[in-house]
Amino acid sequence: MYLVELSPWMLDRIKKIPRPVYEIYADTMDFLSQDDERVSKLKKKIFGGSSFIHTDDRYDEIGMLVDLNIDLPIWKTYTIREKAMVKARYYLNNMAQVINSYYDERDRMIDNAKNKVAN
């Protein structure tokens, strides 16, 4: 619920229109889920060479608290609603980073292809 409500808008560099981050992220992840060699190379450049197996949610939460510099005793005083809002903003920020990395790598690949054709 908060992902939709709190989602900032950013420019969709493919469709050339502003859209909510969560929508662009869904489209990006759909594209990156393709089983294609070029897409695999793109994924590797965006996410790195190794992938993580999903860990326990408690570890994910601790990692988020470290990233956000929130002390665990303070986190425990947050209401469920406050925790949900903090998590939503954190996830949306991560989504925006993935989207920007995808666009940057995509642009680099297009520029490299154009340079090869020009030479």
Backbone as XML, in Angstrom:
<?xml version="1.0"?>
<chain id="A" units="angstrom">
  <residue number="1" name="MET">
    <atom name="N" x="0.823" y="-1.182" z="0.000"/>
    <atom name="CA" x="0.000" y="0.000" z="0.000"/>
    <atom name="C" x="0.878" y="1.262" z="0.000"/>
  </residue>
  <residue number="2" name="TYR">
    <atom name="N" x="1.881" y="1.309" z="0.877"/>
    <atom name="CA" x="2.718" y="2.501" z="0.964"/>
    <atom name="C" x="3.641" y="2.645" z="-0.245"/>
  </residue>
  <residue number="3" name="LEU">
    <atom name="N" x="3.985" y="1.534" z="-0.901"/>
    <atom name="CA" x="4.815" y="1.651" z="-2.094"/>
    <atom name="C" x="4.109" y="2.484" z="-3.153"/>
  </residue>
  <residue number="4" name="VAL">
    <atom name="N" x="2.822" y="2.298" z="-3.276"/>
    <atom name="CA" x="2.050" y="3.072" z="-4.251"/>
    <atom name="C" x="1.850" y="4.497" z="-3.749"/>
  </residue>
  <residue number="5" name="GLU">
    <atom name="N" x="1.455" y="4.621" z="-2.495"/>
    <atom name="CA" x="1.135" y="5.931" z="-1.926"/>
    <atom name="C" x="2.347" y="6.856" z="-1.849"/>
  </residue>
  <residue number="6" name="LEU">
    <atom name="N" x="3.505" y="6.313" z="-1.490"/>
    <atom name="CA" x="4.696" y="7.136" z="-1.267"/>
    <atom name="C" x="5.628" y="7.204" z="-2.478"/>
  </residue>
  <residue number="7" name="SER">
    <atom name="N" x="5.284" y="6.499" z="-3.537"/>
    <atom name="CA" x="6.181" y="6.418" z="-4.680"/>
    <atom name="C" x="6.422" y="7.777" z="-5.330"/>
  </residue>
  <residue number="8" name="PRO">
    <atom name="N" x="7.690" y="8.200" z="-5.380"/>
    <atom name="CA" x="7.982" y="9.439" z="-6.120"/>
    <atom name="C" x="7.898" y="9.149" z="-7.614"/>
  </residue>
  <residue number="9" name="TRP">
    <atom name="N" x="7.804" y="10.199" z="-8.384"/>
    <atom name="CA" x="7.777" y="10.051" z="-9.833"/>
    <atom name="C" x="9.162" y="10.330" z="-10.376"/>
  </residue>
  <residue number="10" name="MET">
    <atom name="N" x="9.506" y="9.652" z="-11.438"/>
    <atom name="CA" x="10.759" y="9.921" z="-12.129"/>
    <atom name="C" x="10.516" y="9.770" z="-13.622"/>
  </residue>
  <residue number="11" name="LEU">
    <atom name="N" x="11.427" y="10.295" z="-14.396"/>
    <atom name="CA" x="11.279" y="10.225" z="-15.843"/>
    <atom name="C" x="11.581" y="8.817" z="-16.334"/>
  </residue>
  <residue number="12" name="ASP">
    <atom name="N" x="10.631" y="8.232" z="-17.013"/>
    <atom name="CA" x="10.840" y="6.953" z="-17.680"/>
    <atom name="C" x="11.610" y="7.285" z="-18.959"/>
  </residue>
  <residue number="13" name="ARG">
    <atom name="N" x="12.900" y="6.935" z="-18.992"/>
    <atom name="CA" x="13.756" y="7.334" z="-20.113"/>
    <atom name="C" x="13.451" y="6.560" z="-21.390"/>
  </residue>
  <residue number="14" name="ILE">
    <atom name="N" x="12.666" y="5.508" z="-21.282"/>
    <atom name="CA" x="12.289" y="4.754" z="-22.480"/>
    <atom name="C" x="11.000" y="5.320" z="-23.064"/>
  </residue>
  <residue number="15" name="LYS">
    <atom name="N" x="9.998" y="5.518" z="-22.214"/>
    <atom name="CA" x="8.714" y="6.048" z="-22.684"/>
    <atom name="C" x="8.693" y="7.569" z="-22.741"/>
  </residue>
  <residue number="16" name="LYS">
    <atom name="N" x="9.730" y="8.194" z="-22.170"/>
    <atom name="CA" x="9.883" y="9.656" z="-22.179"/>
    <atom name="C" x="8.752" y="10.390" z="-21.454"/>
  </residue>
  <residue number="17" name="ILE">
    <atom name="N" x="8.231" y="9.775" z="-20.407"/>
    <atom name="CA" x="7.184" y="10.411" z="-19.596"/>
    <atom name="C" x="7.471" y="10.156" z="-18.125"/>
  </residue>
  <residue number="18" name="PRO">
    <atom name="N" x="7.019" y="11.050" z="-17.232"/>
    <atom name="CA" x="7.174" y="10.791" z="-15.798"/>
    <atom name="C" x="6.192" y="9.701" z="-15.353"/>
  </residue>
  <residue number="19" name="ARG">
    <atom name="N" x="6.691" y="8.802" z="-14.528"/>
    <atom name="CA" x="5.858" y="7.709" z="-14.005"/>
    <atom name="C" x="6.283" y="7.401" z="-12.572"/>
  </residue>
  <residue number="20" name="PRO">
    <atom name="N" x="5.417" y="6.735" z="-11.789"/>
    <atom name="CA" x="5.818" y="6.336" z="-10.437"/>
    <atom name="C" x="6.985" y="5.342" z="-10.483"/>
  </residue>
  <residue number="21" name="VAL">
    <atom name="N" x="7.881" y="5.464" z="-9.530"/>
    <atom name="CA" x="9.060" y="4.601" z="-9.464"/>
    <atom name="C" x="8.670" y="3.126" z="-9.470"/>
  </residue>
  <residue number="22" name="TYR">
    <atom name="N" x="7.649" y="2.757" z="-8.697"/>
    <atom name="CA" x="7.310" y="1.340" z="-8.599"/>
    <atom name="C" x="6.853" y="0.780" z="-9.943"/>
  </residue>
  <residue number="23" name="GLU">
    <atom name="N" x="6.225" y="1.596" z="-10.799"/>
    <atom name="CA" x="5.789" y="1.127" z="-12.127"/>
    <atom name="C" x="6.996" y="0.924" z="-13.051"/>
  </residue>
  <residue number="24" name="ILE">
    <atom name="N" x="7.918" y="1.880" z="-13.038"/>
    <atom name="CA" x="9.115" y="1.756" z="-13.879"/>
    <atom name="C" x="9.935" y="0.552" z="-13.420"/>
  </residue>
  <residue number="25" name="TYR">
    <atom name="N" x="10.035" y="0.353" z="-12.113"/>
    <atom name="CA" x="10.783" y="-0.773" z="-11.563"/>
    <atom name="C" x="10.175" y="-2.090" z="-12.027"/>
  </residue>
  <residue number="26" name="ALA">
    <atom name="N" x="8.848" y="-2.185" z="-11.991"/>
    <atom name="CA" x="8.179" y="-3.421" z="-12.435"/>
    <atom name="C" x="8.486" y="-3.690" z="-13.907"/>
  </residue>
  <residue number="27" name="ASP">
    <atom name="N" x="8.437" y="-2.662" z="-14.732"/>
    <atom name="CA" x="8.767" y="-2.825" z="-16.155"/>
    <atom name="C" x="10.226" y="-3.232" z="-16.339"/>
  </residue>
  <residue number="28" name="THR">
    <atom name="N" x="11.111" y="-2.608" z="-15.573"/>
    <atom name="CA" x="12.543" y="-2.917" z="-15.658"/>
    <atom name="C" x="12.799" y="-4.366" z="-15.283"/>
  </residue>
  <residue number="29" name="MET">
    <atom name="N" x="12.204" y="-4.811" z="-14.184"/>
    <atom name="CA" x="12.421" y="-6.186" z="-13.741"/>
    <atom name="C" x="11.796" y="-7.185" z="-14.707"/>
  </residue>
  <residue number="30" name="ASP">
    <atom name="N" x="10.674" y="-6.835" z="-15.318"/>
    <atom name="CA" x="10.094" y="-7.699" z="-16.357"/>
    <atom name="C" x="11.074" y="-7.863" z="-17.516"/>
  </residue>
  <residue number="31" name="PHE">
    <atom name="N" x="11.658" y="-6.750" z="-17.948"/>
    <atom name="CA" x="12.628" y="-6.812" z="-19.038"/>
    <atom name="C" x="13.835" y="-7.654" z="-18.631"/>
  </residue>
  <residue number="32" name="LEU">
    <atom name="N" x="14.344" y="-7.441" z="-17.424"/>
    <atom name="CA" x="15.545" y="-8.146" z="-16.976"/>
    <atom name="C" x="15.297" y="-9.622" z="-16.688"/>
  </residue>
  <residue number="33" name="SER">
    <atom name="N" x="14.050" y="-10.040" z="-16.652"/>
    <atom name="CA" x="13.750" y="-11.454" z="-16.400"/>
    <atom name="C" x="13.826" y="-12.290" z="-17.679"/>
  </residue>
  <residue number="34" name="GLN">
    <atom name="N" x="14.042" y="-11.643" z="-18.825"/>
    <atom name="CA" x="14.155" y="-12.362" z="-20.087"/>
    <atom name="C" x="15.378" y="-13.272" z="-20.079"/>
  </residue>
  <residue number="35" name="ASP">
    <atom name="N" x="15.237" y="-14.402" z="-20.746"/>
    <atom name="CA" x="16.344" y="-15.353" z="-20.849"/>
    <atom name="C" x="17.067" y="-15.093" z="-22.170"/>
  </residue>
  <residue number="36" name="ASP">
    <atom name="N" x="17.963" y="-14.114" z="-22.150"/>
    <atom name="CA" x="18.680" y="-13.686" z="-23.346"/>
    <atom name="C" x="20.108" y="-13.346" z="-22.931"/>
  </residue>
  <residue number="37" name="GLU">
    <atom name="N" x="21.061" y="-13.646" z="-23.785"/>
    <atom name="CA" x="22.474" y="-13.417" z="-23.442"/>
    <atom name="C" x="22.777" y="-11.940" z="-23.191"/>
  </residue>
  <residue number="38" name="ARG">
    <atom name="N" x="22.233" y="-11.061" z="-24.033"/>
    <atom name="CA" x="22.476" y="-9.625" z="-23.849"/>
    <atom name="C" x="21.852" y="-9.120" z="-22.553"/>
  </residue>
  <residue number="39" name="VAL">
    <atom name="N" x="20.673" y="-9.627" z="-22.234"/>
    <atom name="CA" x="20.009" y="-9.223" z="-20.984"/>
    <atom name="C" x="20.803" y="-9.750" z="-19.789"/>
  </residue>
  <residue number="40" name="SER">
    <atom name="N" x="21.347" y="-10.951" z="-19.907"/>
    <atom name="CA" x="22.172" y="-11.510" z="-18.825"/>
    <atom name="C" x="23.405" y="-10.645" z="-18.566"/>
  </residue>
  <residue number="41" name="LYS">
    <atom name="N" x="24.032" y="-10.162" z="-19.636"/>
    <atom name="CA" x="25.192" y="-9.271" z="-19.481"/>
    <atom name="C" x="24.784" y="-7.965" z="-18.812"/>
  </residue>
  <residue number="42" name="LEU">
    <atom name="N" x="23.636" y="-7.453" z="-19.218"/>
    <atom name="CA" x="23.124" y="-6.217" z="-18.626"/>
    <atom name="C" x="22.841" y="-6.409" z="-17.139"/>
  </residue>
  <residue number="43" name="LYS">
    <atom name="N" x="22.209" y="-7.525" z="-16.788"/>
    <atom name="CA" x="21.922" y="-7.836" z="-15.371"/>
    <atom name="C" x="23.201" y="-7.899" z="-14.556"/>
  </residue>
  <residue number="44" name="LYS">
    <atom name="N" x="24.213" y="-8.541" z="-15.128"/>
    <atom name="CA" x="25.483" y="-8.681" z="-14.418"/>
    <atom name="C" x="26.111" y="-7.315" z="-14.154"/>
  </residue>
  <residue number="45" name="LYS">
    <atom name="N" x="25.991" y="-6.392" z="-15.118"/>
    <atom name="CA" x="26.549" y="-5.054" z="-14.930"/>
    <atom name="C" x="25.758" y="-4.262" z="-13.897"/>
  </residue>
  <residue number="46" name="ILE">
    <atom name="N" x="24.463" y="-4.484" z="-13.831"/>
    <atom name="CA" x="23.624" y="-3.748" z="-12.882"/>
    <atom name="C" x="23.766" y="-4.290" z="-11.466"/>
  </residue>
  <residue number="47" name="PHE">
    <atom name="N" x="23.643" y="-5.611" z="-11.338"/>
    <atom name="CA" x="23.604" y="-6.230" z="-10.009"/>
    <atom name="C" x="24.923" y="-6.826" z="-9.559"/>
  </residue>
  <residue number="48" name="GLY">
    <atom name="N" x="25.918" y="-6.863" z="-10.425"/>
    <atom name="CA" x="27.192" y="-7.474" z="-10.075"/>
    <atom name="C" x="27.203" y="-8.938" z="-10.463"/>
  </residue>
  <residue number="49" name="GLY">
    <atom name="N" x="28.341" y="-9.571" z="-10.240"/>
    <atom name="CA" x="28.520" y="-10.957" z="-10.668"/>
    <atom name="C" x="27.841" y="-11.986" z="-9.815"/>
  </residue>
  <residue number="50" name="SER">
    <atom name="N" x="27.574" y="-11.672" z="-8.571"/>
    <atom name="CA" x="26.972" y="-12.675" z="-7.696"/>
    <atom name="C" x="25.578" y="-12.232" z="-7.285"/>
  </residue>
  <residue number="51" name="SER">
    <atom name="N" x="24.761" y="-13.210" z="-7.053"/>
    <atom name="CA" x="23.415" y="-12.900" z="-6.568"/>
    <atom name="C" x="23.268" y="-13.506" z="-5.183"/>
  </residue>
  <residue number="52" name="PHE">
    <atom name="N" x="22.417" y="-12.915" z="-4.420"/>
    <atom name="CA" x="22.211" y="-13.369" z="-3.059"/>
    <atom name="C" x="20.983" y="-14.256" z="-2.992"/>
  </residue>
  <residue number="53" name="ILE">
    <atom name="N" x="21.099" y="-15.300" z="-2.217"/>
    <atom name="CA" x="19.920" y="-16.103" z="-1.913"/>
    <atom name="C" x="19.136" y="-15.300" z="-0.897"/>
  </residue>
  <residue number="54" name="HIS">
    <atom name="N" x="17.806" y="-15.314" z="-1.031"/>
    <atom name="CA" x="16.993" y="-14.525" z="-0.098"/>
    <atom name="C" x="17.285" y="-14.965" z="1.335"/>
  </residue>
  <residue number="55" name="THR">
    <atom name="N" x="17.562" y="-13.993" z="2.159"/>
    <atom name="CA" x="17.864" y="-14.272" z="3.554"/>
    <atom name="C" x="16.607" y="-14.104" z="4.401"/>
  </residue>
  <residue number="56" name="ASP">
    <atom name="N" x="16.733" y="-14.430" z="5.628"/>
    <atom name="CA" x="15.647" y="-14.262" z="6.590"/>
    <atom name="C" x="15.260" y="-12.784" z="6.652"/>
  </residue>
  <residue number="57" name="ASP">
    <atom name="N" x="13.985" y="-12.495" z="6.768"/>
    <atom name="CA" x="13.513" y="-11.104" z="6.806"/>
    <atom name="C" x="14.151" y="-10.307" z="7.944"/>
  </residue>
  <residue number="58" name="ARG">
    <atom name="N" x="14.489" y="-10.973" z="9.041"/>
    <atom name="CA" x="15.117" y="-10.256" z="10.160"/>
    <atom name="C" x="16.476" y="-9.706" z="9.750"/>
  </residue>
  <residue number="59" name="TYR">
    <atom name="N" x="17.232" y="-10.488" z="8.956"/>
    <atom name="CA" x="18.536" y="-10.015" z="8.492"/>
    <atom name="C" x="18.368" y="-8.854" z="7.516"/>
  </residue>
  <residue number="60" name="ASP">
    <atom name="N" x="17.352" y="-8.953" z="6.650"/>
    <atom name="CA" x="17.078" y="-7.847" z="5.727"/>
    <atom name="C" x="16.748" y="-6.581" z="6.503"/>
  </residue>
  <residue number="61" name="GLU">
    <atom name="N" x="15.962" y="-6.737" z="7.558"/>
    <atom name="CA" x="15.566" y="-5.583" z="8.366"/>
    <atom name="C" x="16.778" y="-4.977" z="9.065"/>
  </residue>
  <residue number="62" name="ILE">
    <atom name="N" x="17.654" y="-5.810" z="9.609"/>
    <atom name="CA" x="18.862" y="-5.308" z="10.273"/>
    <atom name="C" x="19.737" y="-4.559" z="9.257"/>
  </residue>
  <residue number="63" name="GLY">
    <atom name="N" x="19.874" y="-5.103" z="8.057"/>
    <atom name="CA" x="20.645" y="-4.426" z="7.017"/>
    <atom name="C" x="20.057" y="-3.068" z="6.676"/>
  </residue>
  <residue number="64" name="MET">
    <atom name="N" x="18.735" y="-2.998" z="6.616"/>
    <atom name="CA" x="18.065" y="-1.735" z="6.336"/>
    <atom name="C" x="18.338" y="-0.731" z="7.460"/>
  </residue>
  <residue number="65" name="LEU">
    <atom name="N" x="18.242" y="-1.192" z="8.711"/>
    <atom name="CA" x="18.479" y="-0.298" z="9.849"/>
    <atom name="C" x="19.908" y="0.241" z="9.835"/>
  </residue>
  <residue number="66" name="VAL">
    <atom name="N" x="20.862" y="-0.608" z="9.470"/>
    <atom name="CA" x="22.260" y="-0.167" z="9.375"/>
    <atom name="C" x="22.388" y="0.875" z="8.271"/>
  </residue>
  <residue number="67" name="ASP">
    <atom name="N" x="21.794" y="0.593" z="7.105"/>
    <atom name="CA" x="21.853" y="1.552" z="5.984"/>
    <atom name="C" x="21.240" y="2.896" z="6.359"/>
  </residue>
  <residue number="68" name="LEU">
    <atom name="N" x="20.156" y="2.853" z="7.112"/>
    <atom name="CA" x="19.440" y="4.079" z="7.471"/>
    <atom name="C" x="19.936" y="4.704" z="8.772"/>
  </residue>
  <residue number="69" name="ASN">
    <atom name="N" x="20.892" y="4.024" z="9.426"/>
    <atom name="CA" x="21.456" y="4.514" z="10.683"/>
    <atom name="C" x="20.377" y="4.683" z="11.763"/>
  </residue>
  <residue number="70" name="ILE">
    <atom name="N" x="19.521" y="3.676" z="11.881"/>
    <atom name="CA" x="18.483" y="3.667" z="12.914"/>
    <atom name="C" x="18.871" y="2.620" z="13.950"/>
  </residue>
  <residue number="71" name="ASP">
    <atom name="N" x="18.943" y="3.018" z="15.215"/>
    <atom name="CA" x="19.289" y="2.085" z="16.286"/>
    <atom name="C" x="18.139" y="1.116" z="16.532"/>
  </residue>
  <residue number="72" name="LEU">
    <atom name="N" x="18.482" y="-0.136" z="16.818"/>
    <atom name="CA" x="17.474" y="-1.166" z="17.041"/>
    <atom name="C" x="16.515" y="-0.821" z="18.180"/>
  </residue>
  <residue number="73" name="PRO">
    <atom name="N" x="16.999" y="-0.312" z="19.333"/>
    <atom name="CA" x="16.046" y="0.044" z="20.393"/>
    <atom name="C" x="15.044" y="1.116" z="19.949"/>
  </residue>
  <residue number="74" name="ILE">
    <atom name="N" x="15.511" y="2.065" z="19.141"/>
    <atom name="CA" x="14.603" y="3.096" z="18.633"/>
    <atom name="C" x="13.625" y="2.481" z="17.651"/>
  </residue>
  <residue number="75" name="TRP">
    <atom name="N" x="14.112" y="1.588" z="16.763"/>
    <atom name="CA" x="13.254" y="0.921" z="15.787"/>
    <atom name="C" x="12.120" y="0.161" z="16.484"/>
  </residue>
  <residue number="76" name="LYS">
    <atom name="N" x="12.430" y="-0.439" z="17.601"/>
    <atom name="CA" x="11.409" y="-1.226" z="18.327"/>
    <atom name="C" x="10.302" y="-0.352" z="18.901"/>
  </residue>
  <residue number="77" name="THR">
    <atom name="N" x="10.554" y="0.942" z="19.017"/>
    <atom name="CA" x="9.511" y="1.844" z="19.526"/>
    <atom name="C" x="8.572" y="2.326" z="18.418"/>
  </residue>
  <residue number="78" name="TYR">
    <atom name="N" x="8.930" y="2.105" z="17.157"/>
    <atom name="CA" x="8.095" y="2.539" z="16.037"/>
    <atom name="C" x="6.801" y="1.714" z="15.993"/>
  </residue>
  <residue number="79" name="THR">
    <atom name="N" x="5.733" y="2.362" z="15.573"/>
    <atom name="CA" x="4.480" y="1.635" z="15.366"/>
    <atom name="C" x="4.591" y="0.821" z="14.073"/>
  </residue>
  <residue number="80" name="ILE">
    <atom name="N" x="3.680" y="-0.088" z="13.866"/>
    <atom name="CA" x="3.671" y="-0.882" z="12.632"/>
    <atom name="C" x="3.556" y="0.038" z="11.418"/>
  </residue>
  <residue number="81" name="ARG">
    <atom name="N" x="2.722" y="1.056" z="11.522"/>
    <atom name="CA" x="2.530" y="2.003" z="10.412"/>
    <atom name="C" x="3.836" y="2.747" z="10.122"/>
  </residue>
  <residue number="82" name="GLU">
    <atom name="N" x="4.525" y="3.209" z="11.165"/>
    <atom name="CA" x="5.788" y="3.921" z="10.968"/>
    <atom name="C" x="6.838" y="3.005" z="10.325"/>
  </residue>
  <residue number="83" name="LYS">
    <atom name="N" x="6.895" y="1.758" z="10.791"/>
    <atom name="CA" x="7.843" y="0.806" z="10.213"/>
    <atom name="C" x="7.527" y="0.553" z="8.743"/>
  </residue>
  <residue number="84" name="ALA">
    <atom name="N" x="6.250" y="0.417" z="8.422"/>
    <atom name="CA" x="5.851" y="0.173" z="7.037"/>
    <atom name="C" x="6.239" y="1.342" z="6.144"/>
  </residue>
  <residue number="85" name="MET">
    <atom name="N" x="6.079" y="2.561" z="6.645"/>
    <atom name="CA" x="6.433" y="3.738" z="5.851"/>
    <atom name="C" x="7.944" y="3.832" z="5.641"/>
  </residue>
  <residue number="86" name="VAL">
    <atom name="N" x="8.718" y="3.538" z="6.680"/>
    <atom name="CA" x="10.180" y="3.574" z="6.555"/>
    <atom name="C" x="10.630" y="2.518" z="5.545"/>
  </residue>
  <residue number="87" name="LYS">
    <atom name="N" x="10.076" y="1.313" z="5.654"/>
    <atom name="CA" x="10.442" y="0.240" z="4.725"/>
    <atom name="C" x="10.058" y="0.595" z="3.297"/>
  </residue>
  <residue number="88" name="ALA">
    <atom name="N" x="8.885" y="1.161" z="3.119"/>
    <atom name="CA" x="8.437" y="1.535" z="1.772"/>
    <atom name="C" x="9.385" y="2.557" z="1.156"/>
  </residue>
  <residue number="89" name="ARG">
    <atom name="N" x="9.758" y="3.570" z="1.921"/>
    <atom name="CA" x="10.686" y="4.581" z="1.396"/>
    <atom name="C" x="12.047" y="3.970" z="1.071"/>
  </residue>
  <residue number="90" name="TYR">
    <atom name="N" x="12.498" y="3.058" z="1.912"/>
    <atom name="CA" x="13.773" y="2.381" z="1.687"/>
    <atom name="C" x="13.710" y="1.551" z="0.400"/>
  </residue>
  <residue number="91" name="TYR">
    <atom name="N" x="12.649" y="0.770" z="0.235"/>
    <atom name="CA" x="12.496" y="-0.052" z="-0.966"/>
    <atom name="C" x="12.383" y="0.815" z="-2.213"/>
  </residue>
  <residue number="92" name="LEU">
    <atom name="N" x="11.640" y="1.914" z="-2.124"/>
    <atom name="CA" x="11.490" y="2.810" z="-3.268"/>
    <atom name="C" x="12.830" y="3.428" z="-3.659"/>
  </residue>
  <residue number="93" name="ASN">
    <atom name="N" x="13.648" y="3.774" z="-2.668"/>
    <atom name="CA" x="14.981" y="4.305" z="-2.952"/>
    <atom name="C" x="15.823" y="3.252" z="-3.672"/>
  </residue>
  <residue number="94" name="ASN">
    <atom name="N" x="15.757" y="2.011" z="-3.193"/>
    <atom name="CA" x="16.504" y="0.931" z="-3.845"/>
    <atom name="C" x="16.003" y="0.709" z="-5.272"/>
  </residue>
  <residue number="95" name="MET">
    <atom name="N" x="14.688" y="0.793" z="-5.466"/>
    <atom name="CA" x="14.117" y="0.639" z="-6.804"/>
    <atom name="C" x="14.652" y="1.727" z="-7.738"/>
  </residue>
  <residue number="96" name="ALA">
    <atom name="N" x="14.681" y="2.957" z="-7.261"/>
    <atom name="CA" x="15.178" y="4.068" z="-8.075"/>
    <atom name="C" x="16.644" y="3.849" z="-8.440"/>
  </residue>
  <residue number="97" name="GLN">
    <atom name="N" x="17.435" y="3.318" z="-7.524"/>
    <atom name="CA" x="18.847" y="3.045" z="-7.816"/>
    <atom name="C" x="18.986" y="1.982" z="-8.899"/>
  </residue>
  <residue number="98" name="VAL">
    <atom name="N" x="18.165" y="0.931" z="-8.826"/>
    <atom name="CA" x="18.198" y="-0.117" z="-9.846"/>
    <atom name="C" x="17.793" y="0.459" z="-11.209"/>
  </residue>
  <residue number="99" name="ILE">
    <atom name="N" x="16.733" y="1.259" z="-11.220"/>
    <atom name="CA" x="16.265" y="1.866" z="-12.470"/>
    <atom name="C" x="17.355" y="2.736" z="-13.089"/>
  </residue>
  <residue number="100" name="ASN">
    <atom name="N" x="17.976" y="3.586" z="-12.287"/>
    <atom name="CA" x="19.038" y="4.460" z="-12.801"/>
    <atom name="C" x="20.229" y="3.655" z="-13.310"/>
  </residue>
  <residue number="101" name="SER">
    <atom name="N" x="20.594" y="2.602" z="-12.601"/>
    <atom name="CA" x="21.692" y="1.739" z="-13.058"/>
    <atom name="C" x="21.335" y="1.080" z="-14.386"/>
  </residue>
  <residue number="102" name="TYR">
    <atom name="N" x="20.090" y="0.630" z="-14.497"/>
    <atom name="CA" x="19.623" y="0.001" z="-15.737"/>
    <atom name="C" x="19.703" y="0.992" z="-16.902"/>
  </residue>
  <residue number="103" name="TYR">
    <atom name="N" x="19.172" y="2.192" z="-16.693"/>
    <atom name="CA" x="19.199" y="3.200" z="-17.757"/>
    <atom name="C" x="20.635" y="3.555" z="-18.148"/>
  </residue>
  <residue number="104" name="ASP">
    <atom name="N" x="21.506" y="3.740" z="-17.156"/>
    <atom name="CA" x="22.895" y="4.098" z="-17.437"/>
    <atom name="C" x="23.602" y="3.007" z="-18.243"/>
  </residue>
  <residue number="105" name="GLU">
    <atom name="N" x="23.433" y="1.747" z="-17.836"/>
    <atom name="CA" x="24.064" y="0.634" z="-18.555"/>
    <atom name="C" x="23.476" y="0.487" z="-19.953"/>
  </residue>
  <residue number="106" name="ARG">
    <atom name="N" x="22.177" y="0.636" z="-20.064"/>
    <atom name="CA" x="21.499" y="0.560" z="-21.364"/>
    <atom name="C" x="22.040" y="1.639" z="-22.296"/>
  </residue>
  <residue number="107" name="ASP">
    <atom name="N" x="22.157" y="2.866" z="-21.776"/>
    <atom name="CA" x="22.694" y="3.971" z="-22.584"/>
    <atom name="C" x="24.129" y="3.706" z="-23.018"/>
  </residue>
  <residue number="108" name="ARG">
    <atom name="N" x="24.954" y="3.147" z="-22.108"/>
    <atom name="CA" x="26.341" y="2.816" z="-22.450"/>
    <atom name="C" x="26.393" y="1.778" z="-23.564"/>
  </residue>
  <residue number="109" name="MET">
    <atom name="N" x="25.534" y="0.758" z="-23.463"/>
    <atom name="CA" x="25.511" y="-0.293" z="-24.480"/>
    <atom name="C" x="25.087" y="0.269" z="-25.840"/>
  </residue>
  <residue number="110" name="ILE">
    <atom name="N" x="24.108" y="1.147" z="-25.829"/>
    <atom name="CA" x="23.651" y="1.769" z="-27.080"/>
    <atom name="C" x="24.759" y="2.633" z="-27.672"/>
  </residue>
  <residue number="111" name="ASP">
    <atom name="N" x="25.432" y="3.433" z="-26.841"/>
    <atom name="CA" x="26.530" y="4.278" z="-27.314"/>
    <atom name="C" x="27.667" y="3.434" z="-27.877"/>
  </residue>
  <residue number="112" name="ASN">
    <atom name="N" x="28.001" y="2.332" z="-27.192"/>
    <atom name="CA" x="29.065" y="1.442" z="-27.679"/>
    <atom name="C" x="28.696" y="0.833" z="-29.029"/>
  </residue>
  <residue number="113" name="ALA">
    <atom name="N" x="27.443" y="0.438" z="-29.178"/>
    <atom name="CA" x="26.999" y="-0.132" z="-30.453"/>
    <atom name="C" x="27.074" y="0.903" z="-31.566"/>
  </residue>
  <residue number="114" name="LYS">
    <atom name="N" x="26.669" y="2.135" z="-31.259"/>
    <atom name="CA" x="26.732" y="3.210" z="-32.261"/>
    <atom name="C" x="28.187" y="3.497" z="-32.650"/>
  </residue>
  <residue number="115" name="ASN">
    <atom name="N" x="29.088" y="3.483" z="-31.677"/>
    <atom name="CA" x="30.502" y="3.738" z="-31.952"/>
    <atom name="C" x="31.110" y="2.635" z="-32.819"/>
  </residue>
  <residue number="116" name="LYS">
    <atom name="N" x="30.707" y="1.386" z="-32.588"/>
    <atom name="CA" x="31.215" y="0.281" z="-33.401"/>
    <atom name="C" x="30.735" y="0.402" z="-34.841"/>
  </residue>
  <residue number="117" name="VAL">
    <atom name="N" x="29.488" y="0.818" z="-35.012"/>
    <atom name="CA" x="28.935" y="0.984" z="-36.362"/>
    <atom name="C" x="29.642" y="2.140" z="-37.060"/>
  </residue>
  <residue number="118" name="ALA">
    <atom name="N" x="29.918" y="3.213" z="-36.316"/>
    <atom name="CA" x="30.565" y="4.392" z="-36.900"/>
    <atom name="C" x="32.009" y="4.109" z="-37.308"/>
  </residue>
  <residue number="119" name="ASN">
    <atom name="N" x="32.659" y="3.187" z="-36.633"/>
    <atom name="CA" x="34.060" y="2.889" z="-36.931"/>
    <atom name="C" x="34.107" y="1.867" z="-37.980"/>
  </residue>
</chain>
